[in-house]
Amino acid sequence: MPTTKHAEVESRLGRPLEFYLWQRYVRDGLTISALADELGIGAGTLWRWLRDFNIPTRQQTWTLGGRPK
């Protein structure tokens, strides 16, 4: 379900948010954190948007130090 933030980001991008997210996350392989930074939103918001648009997410991989790669 679109939100005010969806509309704001779509307006900045000049194209549908769903298409942009699919391109940058699936096709281009950006990470959640890199794409969230690019859009000026939090990673949690981006996870929710990917889920809302039925865009498949990748599993996070973790290093021995306990941080995502």
Secondary structure, DSSP 8 states (H G I E B T S, - for coil): ---HHHHHHHHHHTS-HHHHHIIIIIIS---HHHHHHHHTS-HHHHHHHHHHTT-------B-TTSSB-
